[in-house]
């Protein structure tokens, strides 16, 4: 047994009080309970209802990014992309209905059609704290229906002294048997007799992994399948982030700050696909004729987020002044890449599939031989989406008696200017000059695939090599209709009072938000062969009252209630001005959509249970007006002859309601060694309903992305040397996409998921720590079904990820 193994065994079997006489000297480290206790203190002190995770608790589980750091909180679940947390859902509402701020500055979205911020862009190592704010006071932006994710970068004034730490390690994906490096550096200290705080963080991580996929896209006709696709992914993701905070306190009541974060996330993906399209829909086990096509997609996307906040906080007698300016930029760029390289194999006989959940190909062996396929078309694409926002905010507050007790009047305003643009260019080629067209000239080895033999892959380098000799033409339609510019100019003002009546702490106020929206883009009429410019502009004005109340029953127990009103604009995909017309049919965005408005009620009770302990129960109800859904409409009034257009429309009312339960406690009162146990559990039970109607046909649905049950459980144990945590995250199935209004069987649902993560920490000394993490212990797949669980829309598995790291702290 080596020295490290012996130390770990000692930590497990020797009680904490006895280890002082053992061979290892005792060490003092910040543990799981300390991190939990600090986060609970933040929640208790807040005027609003929020859940918090601190930086010293984020690293206790294998959370690679900001989304995964938040998934353990009550009412929170995440959406994953290729097995990695990307978007945050709050109380079952979709990510586009939530807002994200960094150091108080709203973050725009890198993606062209979304408002949701891809939180996998932000490395967790640079986060000082992250909060999910579920009730907004009038002095906050009102642009979230579920919640606002507020991320604060590391501050020197949050540290007891100098902080200098670095982490080095690597991760291993068992799906592709690849190992990738990771590292981070954190520094924080105070200078000039403690008046100047400097905090800096740098993080870099690479992740090589893959996934196994089979999907139909919902192409079912009853129990008969029209087509399905087998996919093999090979992906390299690289995440680099840096944060710098400069804070200066020249005198008591004075603070000047510059807080910044920059992050870059690249996703280099090679996807080989094999598509089987049956001549006629077939049931499982039936053999018939089918067309076979093999295709390649190879592209590298890079997302960047920059956030800079510059401001001052001043105390001037009974007055407090806060002045802040912010700049946020987000972008997603894809240089010219292969969006599709198709090899047609023609028609094969005796082709079928095994079952509806994970269709496995039944076919002659020749369908997996390169000899039967020839290159038919190459499509290239480049894209640049940019989202920029500039803000200026002023808050003034004066302390004064209200109803004979200490109180405060606060008022202020905000100006925001946001611009979203997208620029896409598409090329196609079906003339490859002297290059060969047989698949064998471009083929690579067959990948490891769980559902039968996959056949040859297509090598990106071989396709790139023939492009100089090919005849490549610009696809003018695709290159124009996807370009747009949208602007949102926001002017806001508010007034609120904060005061106390007996044992009640109250905040009451109103916020005004006025937004001027403009959109400019281009549509295309295929019949006339002409492009048509489309411009739209309108203004929305909203008065949003709010009331927050807290009643302290005793020193540890509080009742909280809130009535709030919020407003969120539709996504940029829904608002896009571009369109296409083909005879009487068409596809349209709708830049004239109304924003979604929500009136929200929250009521709950919470109680502290000593050190690192709390229990809470919260109920919530949201009444949402003008929710947006996809529909088919007659648009002949604006576009003569177009009677069957796929577009977006505002609905009537939708309701979301539920209850959150949370319990956390460090069981220090138990006898050793059980006094090292830490338990955290939360559950959210929610439901929703909305009525949709098209052409006189209506039905009731739940809101997309809303899981009725979300559970989180964390079991941990620690002593001064060793700590271990096992975390389980469960969310029930939820509606992903509404199909035909008159046919609920065409709706697509994401199946229930339960993910287990394991984390272990071993402290050699106060300064040196080793960590071992396992993510997705049970290799939980992602499964989407169409109407019924035995009808696949998408099945994908990612494997487990193991991570080993060493962290050194010099404080």
BELNORCOR-V151340 format. One record per pair of residues at least 24 apart in sequence whose C-alpha atoms are under 7 Angstrom apart, sorted by the first residue. I is the first residue (numbers start at 1). J is the second residue. D is the distance in Angstrom with one decimal. If there is no record, write none. Layout:
I&J&D, I&J&D
This chain:
8&722&6.9, 8&762&7.0, 11&721&6.2, 11&722&5.8, 15&672&5.8, 15&673&5.1, 16&672&6.9, 16&673&6.6, 16&719&6.0, 26&720&6.8, 27&720&5.9, 27&721&6.7, 27&765&5.6, 27&766&5.3, 28&720&5.9, 28&766&5.7, 29&720&6.5, 29&766&6.0, 32&57&6.3, 32&60&7.0, 33&612&5.6, 33&666&6.2, 33&678&6.9, 34&612&6.9, 36&612&5.5, 37&611&6.2, 37&612&4.0, 48&135&5.7, 48&136&6.7, 48&137&6.8, 49&133&6.2, 49&134&5.6, 49&135&5.5, 50&131&6.5, 50&132&5.4, 50&133&4.4, 50&134&5.6, 51&131&5.6, 51&132&5.3, 51&133&6.7, 52&130&5.8, 52&131&4.4, 52&132&6.5, 53&129&5.9, 53&130&5.4, 53&131&6.4, 54&128&6.3, 54&129&4.4, 54&130&6.5, 55&127&5.9, 55&128&4.8, 55&129&5.3, 60&759&6.7, 61&758&7.0, 61&759&5.3, 62&759&6.4, 62&773&5.7, 62&775&6.5, 63&124&7.0, 64&123&6.3, 64&124&5.9, 65&119&6.7, 65&120&5.1, 65&122&5.7, 65&123&4.5, 65&124&4.4, 66&119&5.4, 66&120&6.2, 66&122&5.7, 66&123&6.1, 66&124&5.0, 67&119&5.2, 67&120&6.2, 69&124&6.7, 72&712&6.0, 74&660&6.6, 74&662&6.5, 74&682&5.6, 74&683&6.6, 74&684&6.8, 75&660&6.4, 75&684&5.5, 82&211&7.0, 82&798&6.8, 83&798&5.9, 85&120&6.4, 86&118&5.4, 86&119&5.3, 86&120&4.9, 87&117&6.9, 87&118&5.8, 87&119&6.0, 90&146&5.0, 90&147&6.0, 91&146&6.1, 92&705&6.2, 92&706&3.9, 92&707&5.6, 93&146&5.5, 93&705&6.2, 93&706&5.7, 94&704&7.0, 94&705&5.3, 96&571&6.8, 97&144&5.5, 97&145&5.5, 97&146&6.3, 97&568&6.6, 98&144&4.6, 98&145&6.1, 98&146&5.5, 98&147&5.4, 98&148&5.7, 99&143&6.5, 99&144&5.4, 99&147&6.7, 99&148&4.7, 99&149&6.1, 100&148&5.7, 100&149&4.7, 100&150&6.0, 101&149&6.3, 101&150&4.9, 101&151&6.0, 102&150&6.1, 102&151&4.8, 102&152&5.8, 102&307&6.9, 103&151&6.2, 103&152&4.9, 103&153&6.8, 103&259&6.8, 103&309&6.8, 104&150&7.0, 105&309&6.6, 105&326&5.8, 107&328&5.9, 108&328&6.8, 108&329&6.6, 108&330&5.9, 108&387&5.8, 108&388&6.7, 108&389&7.0, 109&330&5.9, 109&387&6.3, 110&303&6.1, 110&304&6.9, 110&330&4.7, 110&331&4.4, 110&332&5.1, 110&385&6.7, 110&386&6.5, 110&387&6.5, 111&332&6.0, 111&385&6.4, 112&385&5.1, 112&422&6.2, 113&571&6.4, 113&572&4.7, 113&573&4.1, 114&571&5.4, 114&572&5.7, 114&573&6.5, 115&571&5.7, 115&572&7.0, 121&239&6.9, 121&263&6.4, 121&264&6.5, 121&265&5.3, 122&263&6.1, 123&203&6.9, 123&241&6.5, 125&203&6.6, 126&153&6.1, 126&154&6.6, 126&201&5.7, 126&243&6.5, 127&151&6.8, 127&152&6.1, 127&153&4.7, 127&154&6.0, 128&152&5.3, 128&153&4.5, 128&154&4.1, 128&155&6.9, 129&153&6.8, 135&562&6.8, 135&564&6.7, 136&564&6.7, 137&546&6.7, 138&494&6.2, 138&496&6.5, 138&509&6.0, 138&510&5.7, 138&511&5.2, 138&546&6.4, 139&494&6.3, 142&566&4.8, 142&567&5.9, 143&566&6.1, 143&567&5.3, 143&568&4.9, 144&566&6.3, 144&567&6.6, 144&568&5.9, 145&566&6.2, 145&568&6.9, 145&598&6.6, 153&243&7.0, 154&199&6.2, 155&199&5.6, 155&245&6.4, 156&188&4.9, 156&189&5.4, 156&190&6.4, 156&197&5.1, 156&198&5.7, 156&199&5.3, 157&197&6.4, 161&189&6.4, 161&811&6.7, 162&188&5.7, 162&189&4.5, 162&811&5.1, 163&187&5.3, 163&188&4.9, 163&189&6.3, 163&810&6.2, 163&811&4.7, 164&188&6.6, 164&809&5.7, 164&810&5.0, 164&811&6.1, 165&807&7.0, 165&808&5.3, 165&809&4.2, 165&810&6.0, 166&807&5.7, 166&808&5.5, 166&809&6.8, 167&805&6.7, 167&806&5.6, 167&807&4.2, 167&808&6.4, 168&805&5.5, 168&806&5.4, 168&807&6.6, 169&804&5.5, 169&805&3.8, 169&806&6.1, 170&803&5.7, 170&804&5.7, 170&805&6.4, 171&801&6.6, 171&802&5.4, 171&803&4.1, 171&804&6.4, 172&801&5.5, 172&802&5.1, 172&803&6.3, 173&209&5.7, 173&799&6.9, 173&800&6.1, 173&801&4.7, 173&802&6.6, 174&799&5.9, 174&800&5.8, 174&801&6.5, 175&209&6.7, 175&210&6.2, 175&211&6.9, 175&798&6.3, 175&799&5.0, 176&209&5.8, 176&210&5.9, 178&208&6.0, 178&209&6.7, 179&208&6.8, 180&206&5.5, 180&207&5.3, 180&208&6.1, 181&205&6.1, 181&206&5.7, 182&206&6.2, 195&248&5.7, 195&249&4.8, 195&250&5.9, 196&247&5.8, 196&248&4.5, 196&249&6.3, 197&246&5.8, 197&247&5.0, 197&248&6.2, 198&245&5.8, 198&246&4.9, 198&247&6.6, 199&244&5.8, 199&245&5.1, 199&246&6.7, 200&243&5.6, 200&244&4.6, 200&245&6.4, 201&242&5.4, 201&243&5.1, 201&244&6.7, 202&241&5.8, 202&242&4.5, 202&243&6.7, 203&240&5.6, 203&241&5.1, 203&242&6.4, 204&239&5.6, 204&240&4.4, 204&241&6.5, 205&238&5.7, 205&239&5.2, 205&240&6.5, 206&237&5.7, 206&238&4.4, 206&239&6.4, 207&236&5.7, 207&237&5.1, 207&238&6.3, 208&235&5.9, 208&236&4.4, 208&237&6.4, 209&234&6.3, 209&235&5.5, 209&236&6.5, 210&234&4.6, 210&235&5.7, 210&798&6.4, 211&796&6.6, 211&797&5.6, 211&798&4.6, 212&449&6.5, 212&796&5.5, 212&797&5.4, 212&798&6.7, 213&795&5.6, 213&796&4.4, 213&797&6.8, 214&358&6.6, 214&359&7.0, 214&794&6.0, 214&795&5.4, 214&796&6.7, 215&792&6.4, 215&793&5.2, 215&794&4.0, 215&795&6.0, 216&792&6.1, 216&793&4.8, 216&794&6.3, 217&793&4.5, 217&794&6.5, 218&786&5.4, 218&792&6.7, 218&793&4.6, 221&281&6.8, 223&283&6.0, 224&281&5.1, 224&282&4.5, 224&283&4.3, 225&281&5.0, 225&282&5.2, 225&283&6.1, 226&277&6.2, 226&278&5.6, 226&280&6.7, 226&281&4.5, 226&282&6.7, 227&276&5.5, 227&277&4.2, 227&278&5.8, 228&275&5.9, 228&276&5.5, 228&277&6.7, 229&273&6.6, 229&274&5.5, 229&275&4.3, 229&276&6.2, 230&273&5.6, 230&274&5.1, 230&275&6.5, 231&271&6.8, 231&272&5.7, 231&273&4.4, 231&274&6.5, 232&271&5.7, 232&272&5.3, 232&273&6.5, 233&270&5.9, 233&271&4.6, 233&272&6.6, 234&269&6.0, 234&270&5.3, 234&271&6.5, 235&267&7.0, 235&268&5.6, 235&269&4.5, 235&270&6.3, 236&267&6.1, 236&268&5.1, 236&269&6.6, 237&266&5.6, 237&267&4.7, 237&268&6.2, 238&265&5.7, 238&266&5.3, 238&267&6.8, 239&264&5.8, 239&265&4.5, 239&266&6.6, 240&264&5.3, 240&265&6.5, 253&314&5.6, 253&315&4.8, 254&313&6.0, 254&314&4.8, 254&315&6.5, 255&312&5.4, 255&313&5.1, 255&314&6.5, 256&311&6.0, 256&312&4.4, 256&313&6.6, 257&310&5.8, 257&311&5.6, 257&312&6.2, 258&309&5.8, 258&310&4.6, 258&311&6.8, 259&308&5.8, 259&309&5.2, 259&310&6.6, 260&307&5.5, 260&308&4.4, 260&309&6.3, 261&306&5.9, 261&307&5.3, 261&308&6.7, 262&305&5.8, 262&306&4.5, 262&307&6.4, 263&304&5.7, 263&305&5.3, 263&306&6.6, 264&302&7.0, 264&303&5.8, 264&304&4.5, 264&305&6.6, 265&302&5.6, 265&303&5.1, 265&304&6.3, 266&300&6.8, 266&301&5.6, 266&302&4.2, 266&303&6.2, 267&300&5.5, 267&301&5.2, 267&302&6.3, 268&299&6.0, 268&300&4.2, 268&301&6.5, 269&298&5.7, 269&299&5.7, 269&300&6.2, 270&297&5.8, 270&298&4.5, 270&299&6.8, 271&296&5.8, 271&297&5.1, 271&298&6.3, 272&296&4.8, 272&297&6.6, 272&457&6.1, 272&458&6.7, 284&352&6.9, 284&353&5.4, 284&354&5.3, 284&355&5.2, 284&356&6.7, 285&352&6.2, 285&353&5.9, 285&354&5.5, 286&352&5.8, 287&350&4.8, 287&351&4.9, 287&352&4.7, 288&349&5.8, 288&350&4.9, 288&351&5.2, 288&352&6.5, 289&347&6.5, 289&348&5.6, 289&349&4.5, 289&350&6.2, 289&351&6.0, 290&347&5.4, 290&348&5.5, 290&349&6.6, 290&351&6.3, 291&346&5.4, 291&347&4.3, 291&348&6.3, 292&344&6.5, 292&345&5.2, 292&346&6.0, 292&347&6.4, 293&342&6.8, 293&343&5.7, 293&344&4.7, 293&345&5.6, 294&342&5.9, 294&343&5.2, 294&344&6.6, 295&340&6.3, 295&341&5.2, 295&342&4.4, 295&343&6.0, 296&340&5.5, 296&341&5.1, 296&342&6.7, 296&458&6.2, 297&338&5.5, 297&339&5.0, 297&340&5.1, 297&341&6.8, 298&337&6.4, 298&338&5.1, 298&339&6.5, 298&460&6.4, 299&337&5.1, 299&338&6.1, 299&339&7.0, 300&334&6.0, 301&332&6.7, 301&333&5.8, 301&334&4.7, 302&332&5.5, 302&333&5.4, 302&334&6.6, 303&331&5.5, 303&332&4.4, 303&333&6.6, 304&330&5.5, 304&331&5.3, 304&332&6.6, 305&329&5.7, 305&330&4.4, 305&331&6.7, 306&330&6.4, 318&398&5.5, 318&399&5.3, 319&397&5.6, 319&398&4.4, 319&399&6.6, 320&396&5.7, 320&397&5.0, 320&398&6.3, 321&395&5.8, 321&396&4.8, 321&397&6.6, 322&394&5.8, 322&395&5.0, 322&396&6.5, 323&393&5.9, 323&394&4.7, 323&395&6.5, 324&392&5.9, 324&393&5.3, 324&394&6.6, 325&391&5.6, 325&392&4.4, 325&393&6.3, 326&390&5.8, 326&391&5.0, 326&392&6.5, 327&389&6.0, 327&390&4.8, 327&391&6.5, 328&388&5.9, 328&389&5.3, 328&390&6.6, 329&387&5.8, 329&388&4.5, 329&389&6.4, 330&386&5.9, 330&387&5.2, 330&388&6.4, 331&385&5.5, 331&386&4.4, 331&387&6.2, 332&384&5.9, 332&385&5.2, 332&386&6.6, 333&383&5.7, 333&384&4.4, 333&385&6.4, 334&382&5.2, 334&383&5.1, 334&384&6.4, 335&382&4.9, 335&383&6.7, 336&380&6.3, 336&381&5.2, 336&382&4.3, 337&380&5.4, 337&381&5.6, 337&382&6.4, 338&379&6.2, 338&380&4.7, 338&381&6.6, 339&379&5.6, 339&380&5.3, 339&381&6.0, 340&378&5.7, 340&379&5.0, 340&380&6.9, 341&377&5.9, 341&378&4.4, 341&379&6.3, 342&375&5.9, 342&376&5.8, 342&377&5.5, 342&378&6.4, 343&373&5.5, 343&374&4.9, 343&375&4.2, 343&376&5.6, 343&439&6.9, 344&373&5.3, 344&374&5.5, 344&375&6.5, 344&376&6.4, 345&372&5.4, 345&373&4.2, 345&374&6.7, 356&790&5.2, 356&791&4.9, 356&792&5.7, 357&790&4.9, 357&791&5.6, 357&792&4.8, 358&792&6.6, 358&795&6.7, 360&451&5.3, 360&452&6.6, 361&452&7.0, 368&454&6.6, 368&455&4.3, 368&456&6.8, 369&455&6.3, 369&456&7.0, 370&439&5.3, 370&440&5.3, 370&456&6.4, 371&438&7.0, 371&439&6.7, 371&440&6.5, 373&438&6.1, 373&439&5.5, 374&437&5.1, 374&438&4.5, 374&439&5.5, 375&437&4.8, 375&438&6.4, 375&439&6.8, 376&430&6.0, 377&429&5.7, 377&430&4.7, 378&428&5.7, 378&429&5.2, 378&430&6.6, 379&427&5.7, 379&428&4.4, 379&429&6.5, 380&426&5.7, 380&427&5.0, 380&428&6.2, 381&425&5.7, 381&426&4.5, 381&427&6.2, 382&424&5.9, 382&425&5.5, 382&426&6.7, 383&423&5.7, 383&424&4.4, 383&425&6.5, 384&422&5.8, 384&423&5.3, 384&424&6.5, 385&421&5.7, 385&422&4.4, 385&423&6.4, 386&420&5.8, 386&421&5.3, 386&422&6.5, 387&419&5.8, 387&420&4.5, 387&421&6.6, 388&418&5.5, 388&419&5.4, 388&420&6.6, 389&416&6.8, 389&417&5.5, 389&418&4.2, 389&419&6.6, 390&416&5.7, 390&417&5.3, 390&418&6.6, 391&415&5.6, 391&416&4.4, 391&417&6.5, 392&416&6.7, 402&499&6.2, 405&500&6.2, 406&499&6.3, 406&500&6.9, 407&498&5.5, 407&499&4.2, 407&500&6.8, 408&497&5.6, 408&498&5.0, 408&499&6.3, 409&496&6.0, 409&497&4.5, 409&498&6.4, 410&495&5.8, 410&496&5.3, 410&497&6.1, 411&494&5.5, 411&495&4.2, 411&496&6.2, 412&493&5.7, 412&494&5.7, 412&495&6.8, 413&492&5.3, 413&493&4.0, 413&494&6.3, 414&491&6.0, 414&492&5.1, 414&493&6.4, 415&490&5.9, 415&491&4.9, 415&492&6.5, 416&489&5.9, 416&490&5.0, 416&491&6.5, 417&488&6.1, 417&489&4.7, 417&490&6.4, 418&487&5.6, 418&488&5.1, 418&489&6.3, 419&486&5.8, 419&487&4.5, 419&488&6.5, 420&485&5.8, 420&486&5.1, 420&487&6.3, 421&484&5.6, 421&485&4.5, 421&486&6.4, 422&483&5.1, 422&484&5.5, 422&485&6.8, 423&483&4.8, 424&479&5.3, 424&482&6.3, 424&483&6.1, 425&479&4.4, 426&474&5.9, 426&475&5.4, 426&478&6.2, 426&479&5.4, 427&472&6.3, 427&473&5.4, 427&474&4.3, 427&475&5.3, 428&472&5.7, 428&473&5.5, 428&474&6.5, 428&475&6.5, 429&470&6.9, 429&471&5.9, 429&472&4.8, 429&473&6.4, 431&470&5.8, 431&471&5.4, 432&469&6.4, 432&470&4.1, 432&471&6.3, 433&469&5.6, 433&470&5.2, 435&466&6.3, 477&524&6.9, 480&522&6.6, 481&522&5.2, 481&523&5.4, 481&524&6.9, 481&578&5.0, 481&579&6.3, 482&578&6.2, 483&521&6.3, 484&520&5.7, 484&521&4.6, 485&519&5.8, 485&520&5.4, 485&521&6.7, 486&518&5.6, 486&519&4.4, 486&520&6.4, 487&517&5.7, 487&518&5.3, 487&519&6.6, 488&515&6.4, 488&516&5.8, 488&517&4.7, 488&518&6.8, 489&515&5.5, 489&516&5.2, 489&517&6.6, 490&514&5.8, 490&515&4.5, 490&516&6.7, 491&515&6.5, 503&551&5.6, 503&552&6.0, 504&549&6.6, 504&550&5.6, 504&551&4.5, 504&552&7.0, 505&549&5.6, 505&550&5.0, 505&551&6.3, 506&548&5.7, 506&549&4.6, 506&550&6.5, 507&547&5.7, 507&548&5.0, 507&549&6.5, 508&546&5.9, 508&547&4.5, 508&548&6.4, 509&545&5.9, 509&546&5.6, 509&547&6.7, 510&543&6.9, 510&544&5.5, 510&545&4.0, 510&546&5.9, 511&543&5.9, 511&544&5.0, 511&545&6.1, 512&542&5.7, 512&543&4.6, 512&544&6.1, 513&541&5.9, 513&542&5.3, 513&543&6.7, 514&540&5.6, 514&541&4.3, 514&542&6.3, 515&539&5.6, 515&540&5.3, 515&541&6.6, 516&540&6.6, 519&577&6.4, 519&591&6.7, 520&577&6.2, 521&577&5.0, 521&578&5.4, 522&577&6.7, 522&578&4.9, 523&578&4.8, 523&579&4.4, 523&580&5.6, 524&579&6.3, 524&580&4.9, 524&581&6.2, 525&580&5.9, 525&581&4.7, 525&582&6.4, 526&581&5.9, 526&582&5.4, 527&582&6.2, 527&583&6.2, 534&577&6.1, 536&591&6.4, 556&607&5.4, 556&608&5.2, 557&606&5.8, 557&607&4.3, 557&608&6.6, 558&605&5.7, 558&606&5.6, 558&607&6.5, 559&604&5.9, 559&605&4.5, 559&606&6.6, 560&603&5.8, 560&604&5.3, 560&605&6.1, 561&602&5.4, 561&603&4.3, 561&604&6.4, 562&601&5.8, 562&602&5.1, 562&603&6.6, 563&600&5.7, 563&601&4.8, 563&602&6.6, 564&599&6.0, 564&600&5.2, 564&601&6.7, 565&598&5.7, 565&599&4.6, 565&600&6.1, 566&597&5.9, 566&598&5.3, 566&599&6.7, 567&595&6.5, 567&596&5.6, 567&597&4.5, 567&598&6.3, 568&595&5.5, 568&596&5.1, 568&597&6.6, 569&595&4.2, 569&596&6.0, 570&595&6.0, 574&648&6.3, 583&642&6.9, 584&641&5.5, 584&642&4.2, 584&643&5.5, 584&644&6.0, 585&642&5.6, 585&643&6.5, 585&644&4.8, 585&645&5.2, 586&642&6.8, 586&644&6.7, 586&645&4.5, 586&646&6.2, 587&645&5.6, 587&646&4.8, 587&647&6.1, 588&645&6.9, 588&646&6.2, 588&647&4.9, 589&647&5.7, 589&648&6.5, 590&647&6.7, 590&648&6.0, 593&649&6.7, 593&650&6.6, 594&626&6.7, 594&650&6.8, 595&626&6.8, 596&624&6.8, 596&625&5.9, 596&626&5.1, 596&627&5.4, 597&624&5.6, 597&625&5.2, 597&626&6.7, 598&622&6.3, 598&623&5.4, 598&624&4.3, 598&625&6.2, 599&623&5.3, 599&624&6.6, 609&665&7.0, 611&666&6.9, 612&665&5.6, 612&666&5.6, 613&664&5.0, 613&665&3.8, 613&666&6.1, 614&663&5.8, 614&664&5.3, 614&665&6.4, 615&662&5.6, 615&663&4.4, 615&664&6.4, 616&661&5.9, 616&662&5.3, 616&663&6.6, 617&660&5.7, 617&661&4.8, 617&662&6.6, 618&659&5.5, 618&660&5.0, 618&661&6.6, 619&658&5.7, 619&659&4.2, 619&660&6.3, 620&657&5.5, 620&658&5.5, 620&659&6.2, 621&656&5.7, 621&657&4.2, 621&658&6.7, 622&655&5.6, 622&656&5.0, 622&657&6.2, 623&653&6.9, 623&654&6.0, 623&655&4.8, 623&656&6.7, 624&653&5.5, 624&654&5.0, 624&655&6.0, 625&652&5.8, 625&653&4.5, 625&654&6.4, 626&650&4.9, 626&651&5.0, 626&652&5.3, 626&653&6.3, 627&651&5.2, 627&652&6.7, 627&653&6.9, 627&654&7.0, 631&694&6.6, 632&694&6.7, 651&692&6.5, 653&690&6.4, 654&689&5.6, 654&690&4.3, 655&688&5.3, 655&689&5.5, 655&690&6.6, 656&687&5.8, 656&688&4.3, 656&689&6.9, 657&686&5.5, 657&687&5.6, 657&688&6.4, 658&685&5.4, 658&686&3.8, 658&687&6.2, 659&684&5.8, 659&685&5.4, 659&686&6.4, 660&684&4.4, 660&685&6.6, 676&717&5.0, 676&718&4.9, 676&719&5.9, 677&716&5.7, 677&717&4.3, 677&718&6.7, 678&715&6.0, 678&716&4.8, 678&717&5.9, 679&714&5.9, 679&715&4.9, 679&716&6.3, 680&713&5.8, 680&714&4.9, 680&715&6.5, 681&712&5.5, 681&713&4.4, 681&714&6.3, 682&711&5.9, 682&712&5.3, 682&713&6.7, 683&710&5.6, 683&711&4.4, 683&712&6.4, 684&709&5.7, 684&710&5.1, 684&711&6.6, 685&709&4.8, 685&710&6.8, 694&741&6.9, 697&741&6.9, 697&742&6.5, 698&741&6.7, 704&734&6.8, 704&735&4.8, 704&736&5.3, 704&737&6.5, 705&734&5.7, 705&735&5.8, 705&736&5.8, 706&734&5.5, 706&735&6.9, 707&731&6.2, 707&732&5.3, 707&733&5.9, 707&734&4.9, 708&732&6.3, 721&762&5.8, 721&763&5.0, 722&761&5.7, 722&762&4.6, 722&763&6.3, 723&760&5.7, 723&761&5.0, 723&762&6.6, 724&759&5.7, 724&760&4.3, 724&761&6.2, 725&758&5.9, 725&759&5.2, 725&760&6.4, 726&757&5.9, 726&758&4.7, 726&759&6.5, 727&756&5.7, 727&757&5.2, 727&758&6.4, 728&754&6.8, 728&755&5.7, 728&756&4.6, 728&757&6.6, 729&754&5.5, 729&755&5.2, 729&756&6.6, 730&754&4.2, 730&755&6.5, 744&787&6.7, 745&786&6.6, 745&787&4.1, 746&786&5.8, 746&787&5.6, 747&786&5.7, 747&787&5.4, 748&784&6.6, 748&785&5.6, 748&786&4.4, 748&787&6.0, 749&784&5.5, 749&785&5.4, 749&786&6.4, 750&783&5.9, 750&784&4.4, 750&785&6.5, 751&783&5.5, 751&784&5.9, 753&780&7.0, 754&780&6.8, 755&780&6.2, 767&808&5.3, 767&809&4.5, 767&810&6.0, 768&807&5.9, 768&808&4.6, 768&809&6.4, 769&806&5.8, 769&807&5.1, 769&808&6.3, 770&805&5.9, 770&806&4.5, 770&807&6.2, 771&804&5.7, 771&805&5.3, 771&806&6.3, 772&803&5.7, 772&804&4.6, 772&805&6.6, 773&802&5.7, 773&803&5.0, 773&804&6.6, 774&800&7.0, 774&801&5.8, 774&802&4.7, 774&803&6.4, 775&800&5.8, 775&801&5.2, 775&802&6.5, 776&800&5.3, 776&801&6.9
